[in-house]
């Protein structure tokens, strides 16, 4: 109530809610309608279901106009990708490591940089840096397909959460997958994480819930990104970044099988 009163006293015209129902939310304050216009933006990639939120921010790829009936809010569609980022101002992307991560660099130089972070230097590295909570059978089967189709490929993922990482290692063992072909690493230091991720060869997106901030990370690092837009807004952010953010449609697949074909090609 105090938060709502403070907003109201300041006569805020437009209030952006950057959290939705996620942890630490302020939905009780939002429900009191302290501002004239209230907008859901970025973090909650779905309808809030709250009459007090007037607009949901999106774009024609992430939230196609015909999907508006599935939202309690009206659509506020931006002309480019709605998923803005401040990477240009937050990170130094002109570093020796970033230069080594560049796909145009000689393979030996990239291999040496990879080995520093426990990544196979001589493999075609397929990455997915999302939380392992986003792993699902369709994605796992796609990764297995890529490993079976590309003999020199390895899959690189983050070791987070740890319990899911341990479970995934057991699943890989049950599938008779050589341990060297699935690499799980800890988070890289914050000042390096974008350039470290760029040491992979391609990023294969999660399906039911795409990479969002992680997608922005990898794209800013120059890593090719293959994604599949599905029905939910959370499963369309990757395509939004590629099509409307970068003008690249070649890596937007039409099916899971198509994702595999794009990578193999």
C-alpha positions in Angstrom: 0.0 0.0 0.0 2.9 2.4 0.8 4.4 1.7 -2.6 1.1 2.5 -4.4 0.6 5.6 -2.4 4.1 6.9 -3.2 3.6 6.3 -6.9 0.3 8.0 -6.8 1.6 11.1 -4.9 4.3 11.5 -7.6 1.5 11.5 -10.3 3.2 8.9 -12.5 1.5 8.8 -15.8 2.9 5.5 -17.2 4.2 2.8 -14.9 6.2 -0.1 -16.3 6.1 -3.4 -14.3 9.3 -5.2 -15.0 8.5 -8.2 -12.8 5.0 -9.5 -13.3 4.4 -12.5 -11.0 8.1 -13.4 -10.8 9.9 -13.5 -7.4 9.9 -10.2 -5.5 6.8 -9.0 -7.4 4.8 -6.0 -6.4 1.4 -7.1 -7.8 -0.5 -5.9 -4.8 0.7 -2.3 -5.4 0.0 -2.6 -9.1 -3.5 -3.9 -8.4 -4.3 -0.6 -6.6 -3.8 1.2 -10.0 -1.5 3.9 -8.6 -0.7 5.2 -12.2 -2.9 6.2 -15.0 -1.5 3.7 -17.5 0.3 0.5 -16.3 2.3 -1.7 -18.6 3.8 -5.2 -18.4 7.3 -5.3 -19.9 10.0 -7.8 -20.5 10.4 -10.1 -17.4 7.0 -11.7 -17.4 6.6 -13.1 -20.8 2.9 -13.9 -20.7 -0.3 -12.3 -19.8 -0.5 -11.1 -16.1 -4.2 -11.8 -16.0 -4.5 -8.5 -14.0 -7.2 -6.0 -15.0 -5.0 -3.3 -13.6 -2.3 -3.9 -16.2 -3.5 -2.1 -19.4 -0.8 -3.1 -21.9 1.6 -6.0 -22.6 4.7 -4.9 -24.5 5.8 -7.1 -27.4 6.3 -7.1 -31.1 4.7 -8.7 -34.2 6.9 -11.8 -33.8 6.9 -12.3 -30.0 3.2 -11.4 -29.7 1.5 -11.6 -33.1 -1.6 -9.4 -33.1 -3.9 -12.4 -33.6 -2.8 -13.6 -30.1 -4.3 -10.7 -28.3 -7.4 -12.7 -27.3 -5.1 -14.9 -25.1 -4.1 -11.8 -23.0 -6.0 -9.7 -20.5 -4.0 -6.7 -21.6 -4.1 -4.8 -24.9 -1.0 -5.2 -27.0 1.7 -2.5 -27.3 3.7 -3.6 -30.3 7.2 -2.2 -30.9 8.5 -1.9 -34.5 11.7 -3.8 -33.7 12.3 -6.5 -31.1 10.7 -5.6 -27.8 13.5 -7.3 -25.9 16.0 -4.5 -25.5 19.3 -4.8 -23.8 22.1 -2.6 -22.5 25.0 -4.9 -23.4 26.7 -2.2 -25.5 27.0 -0.1 -22.4 27.4 -2.8 -19.8 30.2 -4.9 -21.3 33.5 -4.5 -23.0 33.2 -6.6 -26.1 36.4 -5.5 -27.7 38.8 -7.7 -25.8 41.5 -10.2 -26.8 39.3 -13.1 -25.7 36.4 -11.8 -27.8 38.8 -11.6 -30.8 39.8 -15.2 -30.2 36.2 -16.3 -30.0 35.5 -14.9 -33.4 34.6 -17.7 -35.8 37.0 -16.2 -38.4 40.0 -16.8 -36.2 42.4 -19.7 -36.9 41.2 -22.9 -35.2 44.4 -23.3 -33.2 43.9 -20.0 -31.5 40.3 -20.7 -30.7 41.2 -24.2 -29.5 43.7 -22.7 -27.0 41.2 -20.2 -25.7 38.6 -23.0 -25.3 40.9 -25.2 -23.3 41.3 -22.5 -20.7 37.6 -22.9 -19.9 37.4 -26.7 -20.1 35.9 -26.7 -23.6 37.0 -29.3 -26.2 39.3 -27.4 -28.6 39.0 -29.6 -31.6 35.3 -30.2 -31.6 32.2 -28.6 -33.3 30.6 -27.2 -30.1 26.9 -27.0 -29.9 25.8 -24.9 -27.0 22.7 -24.3 -24.9 23.4 -22.0 -22.0 19.9 -21.9 -20.6 19.0 -23.1 -17.1 18.8 -26.9 -17.2 15.2 -26.4 -15.9 14.4 -25.7 -19.5 15.6 -29.1 -20.7 12.9 -31.3 -22.1 12.8 -34.6 -24.1 12.4 -32.8 -27.5 15.5 -30.7 -26.9 17.5 -33.6 -25.5 16.6 -35.7 -28.5 17.6 -32.9 -30.8 21.0 -32.7 -29.1 21.5 -36.4 -29.4 20.6 -36.2 -33.1 23.3 -33.6 -33.6 25.9 -35.7 -31.8 25.0 -38.7 -33.8 25.0 -36.8 -37.1 28.2 -34.7 -36.5 30.9 -37.2 -35.3 33.2 -34.4 -34.0 30.5 -32.5 -32.1 30.2 -31.9 -28.4 27.4 -30.3 -26.5 28.2 -27.5 -24.0 25.8 -26.5 -21.2 25.9 -24.7 -17.9 26.1 -26.6 -14.7 23.0 -25.0 -13.3 21.0 -26.0 -11.3 23.5 -28.6 -9.9 20.8 -31.2 -9.2 19.6 -31.1 -12.8 23.2 -31.2 -14.0 23.7 -34.4 -12.1 20.5 -35.9 -13.4 21.4 -35.0 -17.0 24.8 -36.7 -16.6 23.0 -39.8 -15.5 20.7 -39.6 -18.5 23.7 -39.2 -20.8 25.3 -42.2 -19.2 22.2 -44.3 -19.7 22.2 -43.3 -23.4 25.8 -44.6 -23.6 27.0 -41.1 -24.5 30.8 -40.6 -24.2 31.4 -38.2 -21.3 33.7 -36.1 -23.5 30.8 -35.2 -25.8 28.8 -33.4 -23.1 30.5 -30.6 -21.3 28.9 -29.0 -18.2 30.8 -25.9 -16.9 30.2 -23.4 -14.1 29.2 -19.8 -14.8 32.0 -17.7 -16.3 33.0 -14.5 -14.4 30.4 -11.7 -15.2 33.0 -9.6 -17.1 33.8 -12.5 -19.4 30.6 -14.5 -19.8 29.6 -13.1 -23.1 32.9 -13.7 -24.8 33.4 -17.1 -23.2 30.0 -18.2 -24.6 31.1 -17.0 -28.0 33.8 -19.8 -28.0 31.1 -22.2 -29.1 30.2 -22.8 -32.7 26.4 -22.5 -32.6 23.7 -21.9 -29.9 20.7 -24.3 -30.1 17.7 -22.7 -28.3 15.4 -24.3 -25.8 11.9 -24.9 -27.1 9.1 -24.4 -24.7 10.8 -21.5 -23.0 13.5 -19.8 -25.2 16.7 -18.1 -24.2 15.9 -14.4 -23.5 18.7 -12.6 -21.7 21.0 -15.5 -22.6 20.0 -15.1 -26.3 21.0 -11.4 -26.1 24.3 -12.5 -24.5 25.2 -15.0 -27.2 24.1 -12.7 -30.0 26.1 -9.8 -28.7 29.1 -12.2 -28.5 28.6 -13.1 -32.2 27.5 -16.7 -31.7 25.0 -18.0 -34.4 21.7 -18.8 -32.8 19.1 -21.3 -34.0 15.6 -21.1 -32.6 12.1 -22.4 -33.1 9.1 -20.0 -32.4 6.2 -21.9 -30.9 2.8 -20.7 -29.6 3.7 -19.1 -26.3 5.3 -15.7 -26.0 8.1 -17.3 -23.9 8.8 -19.5 -26.9 9.0 -16.7 -29.5 11.6 -14.3 -28.0 14.5 -15.9 -29.9 12.8 -15.4 -33.2 12.0 -11.8 -32.2 15.6 -11.0 -31.5 16.8 -12.7 -34.8 14.1 -11.4 -37.2 13.3 -8.0 -35.7 16.5 -7.2 -33.8 19.0 -8.4 -36.4 17.1 -9.0 -39.6 18.2 -12.6 -39.8 15.5 -15.2 -40.7 17.7 -18.0 -41.9 18.2 -19.4 -38.4 14.5 -19.4 -37.4 13.3 -23.0 -37.9 9.8 -24.3 -38.7 10.1 -27.5 -36.7 12.5 -29.3 -34.4 13.8 -31.3 -37.3 14.4 -28.1 -39.2 16.5 -26.9 -36.3 18.7 -29.9 -36.7 19.0 -29.4 -40.5 20.0 -25.8 -40.0 22.8 -26.8 -37.6 24.1 -29.6 -39.8 24.1 -27.5 -42.9 
